Amino acid sequence: MQPILSKWTRVAALLCVGTVALTCTVAAAPAFAFAAAPVSDQLDPAFAAHVAFAAAKQFPSARVAQRSETTTSAVDEAHALHLSDVGLDVNGNTVVVERQVGAQPPLSTASLGNAADTRTRVLHRGPDVPTAYLRKSATTTIAWTERPGVGYSISARTNVTPAQLIAIAEALPADASTVTPQTLSVIKTLTPATAGATPDSTSSLVVNGTGVTGDDLNDEATLSNNGSYWNSNYTALWQGMLFSESLMTRSDVDCQFGPHTATETSAYQARYSAVSEAVFGQPLPQTGKFDAATRRLAAYYIVQVSAPGDGSTYVEYIGINGGFIQIHRQTSALSYRYDVNLWAEWHGAWYTSASYTFC
């Protein structure tokens, strides 16, 4: 069945709105199954268009604000996992749809961070996709395995309801990606990530985390205007979060915690002081520092979205207006290090290094 072209033209045009978008193309109108020939272990190039079309049924004003494509490092293609993320601006809120193709174990509660409030429900996407996992806390995530080697997750803050996320999931077109026999063989050997003991991040001089995301930033150092570690990838991580909150522009992200970052940190603290008081029993003081209370609140909006079978996990900070930050929490061999994706550059969130090209 073909969609109504006039509606598709309107939805496709949304892909070119906003300054956050990393790429901008208007594809041909899709059918409700992927029209392009399947490519083994690859993501459909029109993925953002399909997501926008599915979201428009639930949110007519939704627009694509941000896109990210990445491939996990692996010993060979059979072990690789290809990720495509689309951030939707839904009336000022953020909905992130991620598609995973390649070497990933089947979905389990561990895939969502072993959250105590994870539960299952039926997802009506055909006889081979009977169940999705749903988690609701500061963020809501619905995730499912479409078939071996193809998975999805959709995440948002809780002012977008689980029912609305489920409606987007069920409106997505049928997935026609193929997975090679070699990758299917690899998948049989994979197990979901399990939580380990997070090392003392201050002494390791890099941000790290494992297991439930809410405590990832608890033991990190405080950042302040020209204070310790003020010029670092760690600062870039915090600035990226402020960017996803529409408090900084892309040109503001320079890995340096100076007066402007301090001012926008105070704005963040004012914005979420009431949330902090409601959730943690304490308002956020407007210190202008990335201090313990602010880090705790920021971690409240980090959600785990996928778990490759190598022991690492992918998490995202969910901002507003379609903004998000993608983070790869590395394996225990790398001390569960945070590697942060900022404009297609991946770097560890080191305290003493500023290695992004925009630093």
C-alpha positions as CSV (number, residue, x, y, z in Angstrom):
1,M,0.0,0.0,0.0
2,Q,1.3,3.5,-0.9
3,P,0.9,6.4,1.5
4,I,-0.9,9.6,0.6
5,L,1.8,11.6,-1.3
6,S,0.6,15.0,0.0
7,K,1.0,13.9,3.6
8,W,4.4,12.3,2.8
9,T,5.6,15.5,1.2
10,R,4.8,17.4,4.4
11,V,6.5,14.9,6.6
12,A,9.6,14.6,4.4
13,A,10.0,18.3,4.5
14,L,10.3,18.2,8.2
15,L,13.6,16.4,7.8
16,C,15.2,19.8,6.7
17,V,13.9,21.8,9.7
18,G,16.1,22.9,12.5
19,T,19.8,23.6,13.0
20,V,20.5,20.4,15.0
21,A,20.0,17.9,12.1
22,L,23.3,16.3,11.2
23,T,22.2,15.4,7.6
24,C,19.3,16.6,5.6
25,T,17.7,14.7,2.7
26,V,14.2,14.4,1.3
27,A,13.7,10.8,0.1
28,A,11.0,9.5,-2.2
29,A,7.7,8.6,-0.6
30,P,8.1,5.2,1.2
31,A,5.6,2.4,1.1
32,F,4.7,0.7,4.4
33,A,7.5,-1.8,3.8
34,F,11.0,-0.6,3.0
35,A,11.2,0.0,-0.7
36,A,15.0,-0.2,-1.0
37,A,16.5,-3.6,-1.6
38,P,17.7,-5.0,1.7
39,V,21.4,-4.7,2.4
40,S,22.9,-7.2,4.7
41,D,23.8,-5.8,8.2
42,Q,23.2,-2.2,7.0
43,L,20.7,0.4,8.0
44,D,18.1,1.7,5.5
45,P,19.2,5.2,4.3
46,A,15.6,6.4,4.6
47,F,15.3,5.4,8.2
48,A,14.7,9.0,9.4
49,A,12.0,9.4,6.9
50,H,10.2,6.3,8.1
51,V,10.4,7.4,11.7
52,A,9.0,10.8,10.9
53,F,6.2,9.3,8.9
54,A,5.3,6.9,11.8
55,A,5.5,9.7,14.4
56,A,3.3,12.0,12.4
57,K,0.4,9.7,12.9
58,Q,0.6,10.2,16.6
59,F,2.2,13.7,16.6
60,P,1.3,15.7,13.5
61,S,3.7,18.5,14.4
62,A,6.7,16.2,15.1
63,R,9.9,17.0,13.3
64,V,13.3,15.3,12.9
65,A,15.8,17.4,14.9
66,Q,18.8,15.2,15.2
67,R,20.3,12.1,13.5
68,S,23.2,9.8,14.4
69,E,24.6,6.8,12.5
70,T,27.4,4.7,14.0
71,T,29.0,1.2,13.7
72,T,30.5,-0.5,16.7
73,S,34.1,-1.4,16.5
74,A,34.5,-5.2,15.9
75,V,37.0,-7.7,14.8
76,D,35.0,-8.2,11.6
77,E,31.7,-7.4,9.9
78,A,30.0,-10.4,11.3
79,H,30.6,-9.1,14.8
80,A,29.6,-5.5,14.0
81,L,26.5,-3.7,15.2
82,H,25.1,-0.8,13.1
83,L,23.1,1.8,15.0
84,S,20.8,4.5,13.6
85,D,19.3,7.1,16.0
86,V,16.7,9.7,15.2
87,G,15.7,12.4,17.6
88,L,12.2,13.8,17.2
89,D,11.0,17.1,18.5
90,V,7.5,16.4,19.7
91,N,6.0,19.6,21.0
92,G,9.3,20.5,22.7
93,N,9.9,17.0,24.0
94,T,12.4,14.5,22.7
95,V,11.6,11.0,21.4
96,V,14.6,9.0,20.3
97,V,14.1,6.0,17.9
98,E,17.1,3.7,17.6
99,R,17.5,0.8,15.2
100,Q,20.1,-1.9,15.7
101,V,21.2,-4.2,12.9
102,G,23.9,-6.8,13.3
103,A,25.6,-8.7,16.2
104,Q,23.3,-8.2,19.3
105,P,21.8,-10.7,21.6
106,P,18.0,-11.0,21.9
107,L,16.4,-8.4,24.1
108,S,16.2,-9.0,27.8
109,T,15.8,-7.0,31.0
110,A,19.6,-6.6,31.1
111,S,19.3,-4.8,27.7
112,L,17.5,-2.0,29.6
113,G,19.8,-1.9,32.5
114,N,18.2,-4.4,34.9
115,A,15.7,-1.8,35.9
116,A,13.3,-3.0,38.7
117,D,10.3,-1.5,36.9
118,T,10.9,-3.3,33.6
119,R,7.8,-5.2,32.4
120,T,6.5,-6.8,29.2
121,R,3.6,-6.2,27.0
122,V,2.3,-7.4,23.6
123,L,3.5,-5.3,20.7
124,H,1.4,-5.7,17.6
125,R,4.0,-5.9,14.9
126,G,3.3,-9.3,13.4
127,P,3.4,-12.9,14.7
128,D,7.2,-12.9,15.0
129,V,7.3,-9.9,17.3
130,P,5.1,-10.8,20.2
131,T,6.6,-9.0,23.1
132,A,8.3,-5.7,24.0
133,Y,10.0,-4.6,27.2
134,L,8.8,-1.4,28.7
135,R,10.5,0.7,31.4
136,K,9.0,3.8,33.1
137,S,10.9,6.0,35.5
138,A,12.4,9.4,34.5
139,T,12.3,8.2,31.0
140,T,10.1,5.6,29.2
141,T,11.7,3.1,26.9
142,I,10.0,0.5,24.8
143,A,12.3,-2.0,23.1
144,W,11.9,-5.2,21.0
145,T,13.7,-7.6,18.9
146,E,12.2,-7.5,15.4
147,R,14.1,-10.7,14.5
148,P,17.5,-12.1,15.3
149,G,20.0,-9.4,14.5
150,V,17.4,-6.6,14.2
151,G,16.3,-4.6,17.2
152,Y,14.6,-1.3,18.1
153,S,14.2,1.0,21.0
154,I,12.1,4.1,21.5
155,S,12.8,6.4,24.4
156,A,11.4,9.6,25.8
157,R,10.9,11.5,29.0
158,T,7.8,10.6,30.8
159,N,5.7,13.6,29.6
160,V,5.4,11.4,26.4
161,T,3.3,8.5,27.5
162,P,4.1,4.8,27.1
163,A,0.9,4.5,25.0
164,Q,2.2,7.1,22.6
165,L,5.6,5.3,22.2
166,I,3.8,2.1,21.6
167,A,1.7,3.8,18.9
168,I,4.9,5.0,17.1
169,A,6.4,1.5,17.4
170,E,3.3,-0.1,15.8
171,A,3.2,2.5,13.0
172,L,6.8,1.9,11.9
173,P,7.0,0.0,8.6
174,A,7.9,-3.6,8.3
175,D,11.6,-4.1,8.5
176,A,13.2,-5.7,5.5
177,S,16.9,-5.8,6.5
178,T,18.7,-9.0,6.2
179,V,21.4,-10.4,8.5
180,T,24.1,-12.5,7.1
181,P,24.4,-16.2,8.2
182,Q,27.8,-15.3,9.7
183,T,26.3,-12.7,12.0
184,L,23.4,-15.1,12.9
185,S,26.1,-17.6,14.0
186,V,27.8,-14.9,16.1
187,I,24.5,-13.9,17.7
188,K,24.1,-17.4,19.1
189,T,27.3,-17.0,21.1
190,L,26.4,-13.6,22.6
191,T,25.0,-12.8,26.1
192,P,23.4,-9.6,27.3
193,A,25.6,-7.2,29.3
194,T,25.5,-7.6,33.1
195,A,26.3,-5.0,35.7
196,G,29.7,-4.9,37.2
197,A,31.3,-2.8,39.9
198,T,32.0,0.7,38.6
199,P,35.5,1.8,39.5
200,D,36.3,5.0,41.2
201,S,36.0,7.4,38.3
202,T,37.8,10.3,40.0
203,S,41.0,8.4,40.4
204,S,40.7,6.9,36.9
205,L,40.3,10.4,35.4
206,V,37.5,9.4,33.0
207,V,33.8,9.2,33.3
208,N,32.5,5.6,33.5
209,G,29.4,3.6,34.5
210,T,27.7,0.3,34.3
211,G,24.4,-1.3,35.3
212,V,21.6,1.1,36.2
213,T,22.4,4.5,34.7
214,G,21.1,6.7,37.6
215,D,24.3,6.5,39.6
216,D,26.8,6.8,36.7
217,L,27.8,10.3,37.5
218,N,27.7,10.1,41.3
219,D,31.4,9.7,41.9
220,E,32.7,12.0,39.2
221,A,34.6,15.3,39.9
222,T,32.9,18.7,40.1
223,L,33.4,21.0,37.1
224,S,33.4,24.8,37.5
225,N,34.6,28.0,35.8
226,N,38.3,27.5,35.4
227,G,38.3,24.9,38.1
228,S,39.9,21.4,38.0
229,Y,39.5,19.6,34.6
230,W,37.8,22.7,33.1
231,N,39.4,22.1,29.7
232,S,38.5,18.5,28.9
233,N,36.4,15.9,27.1
234,Y,34.5,15.6,30.4
235,T,33.5,19.2,30.0
236,A,32.5,18.5,26.4
237,L,30.1,15.7,27.8
238,W,28.4,18.2,30.1
239,Q,28.3,20.9,27.3
240,G,26.7,18.3,25.0
241,M,24.0,17.7,27.6
242,L,23.4,21.5,27.8
243,F,23.3,21.5,24.0
244,S,20.6,18.8,24.0
245,E,18.7,21.0,26.5
246,S,18.8,23.9,24.0
247,L,20.9,25.9,26.5
248,M,24.0,26.0,24.3
249,T,24.6,26.2,20.6
250,R,26.9,23.9,18.7
251,S,29.6,26.7,18.5
252,D,29.4,27.0,22.3
253,V,30.6,23.4,22.8
254,D,34.4,24.0,23.1
255,C,35.5,21.6,25.9
256,Q,36.1,24.7,28.2
257,F,34.1,25.3,31.3
258,G,34.3,29.1,31.3
259,P,31.8,31.9,32.3
260,H,29.3,31.0,29.5
261,T,29.1,27.3,30.5
262,A,28.7,28.4,34.2
263,T,25.9,30.7,33.2
264,E,24.1,28.0,31.3
265,T,24.7,25.5,34.1
266,S,22.9,27.9,36.4
267,A,20.0,28.0,33.9
268,Y,19.9,24.2,33.9
269,Q,19.8,24.2,37.7
270,A,17.0,26.7,37.7
271,R,15.0,24.7,35.1
272,Y,15.2,21.4,37.0
273,S,15.3,22.6,40.6
274,A,11.6,21.6,41.2
275,V,12.2,18.2,39.6
276,S,15.2,17.6,41.9
277,E,13.1,18.5,44.9
278,A,10.3,16.2,43.8
279,V,12.5,13.2,43.0
280,F,15.5,13.6,45.4
281,G,14.0,15.8,48.2
282,Q,16.3,18.7,47.5
283,P,16.1,21.6,45.1
284,L,19.1,22.4,42.8
285,P,21.2,25.3,44.1
286,Q,22.2,27.6,41.3
287,T,25.9,27.2,41.8
288,G,26.9,27.4,38.2
289,K,29.0,24.2,38.8
290,F,28.5,20.7,37.5
291,D,28.3,19.6,41.2
292,A,27.1,16.4,42.9
293,A,23.4,17.5,42.9
294,T,23.5,18.5,39.3
295,R,25.2,15.3,38.2
296,R,22.6,13.3,40.0
297,L,19.8,15.2,38.2
298,A,21.5,14.8,34.8
299,A,21.9,11.1,35.3
300,Y,18.2,10.9,36.0
301,Y,17.7,11.6,32.2
302,I,20.2,9.0,31.0
303,V,18.6,5.8,29.6
304,Q,20.1,2.5,28.4
305,V,18.9,1.7,24.9
306,S,20.9,-1.3,23.6
307,A,23.5,-3.8,24.7
308,P,25.9,-5.5,22.2
309,G,27.0,-8.9,23.2
310,D,30.6,-7.7,24.0
311,G,29.7,-6.6,27.5
312,S,29.4,-2.9,26.7
313,T,26.1,-0.9,26.6
314,Y,24.8,2.2,24.7
315,V,23.0,4.9,26.7
316,E,21.6,8.2,25.8
317,Y,21.0,11.5,27.6
318,I,17.5,12.6,26.6
319,G,17.1,16.4,26.4
320,I,14.4,18.5,25.0
321,N,13.3,19.8,21.5
322,G,14.6,16.5,19.9
323,G,18.0,16.7,21.4
324,F,20.0,13.7,22.8
325,I,23.6,12.6,23.4
326,Q,24.7,9.1,22.5
327,I,27.2,7.4,24.9
328,H,29.0,4.1,24.6
329,R,29.7,2.6,28.0
330,Q,32.7,0.4,27.3
331,T,33.5,-3.1,28.7
332,S,35.0,-4.0,32.0
333,A,38.4,-4.3,30.2
334,L,38.2,-0.6,29.6
335,S,36.8,0.2,33.0
336,Y,33.3,0.9,31.6
337,R,34.6,4.1,30.2
338,Y,32.1,6.7,28.7
339,D,32.8,7.3,25.0
340,V,30.7,10.2,23.9
341,N,29.4,10.9,20.3
342,L,29.5,14.6,19.5
343,W,28.9,15.4,15.9
344,A,30.2,12.0,14.7
345,E,33.3,12.2,16.8
346,W,33.7,9.5,19.5
347,H,36.1,10.2,22.4
348,G,36.5,9.0,25.9
349,A,35.2,11.5,28.5
350,W,38.6,12.0,29.9
351,Y,39.3,14.6,32.7
352,T,42.7,15.6,31.4
353,S,42.3,15.5,27.6
354,A,40.4,17.7,25.1
355,S,40.7,15.7,21.9
356,Y,37.6,16.7,19.9
357,T,38.4,18.7,16.8
358,F,36.2,21.6,18.1
359,C,38.1,21.9,21.3
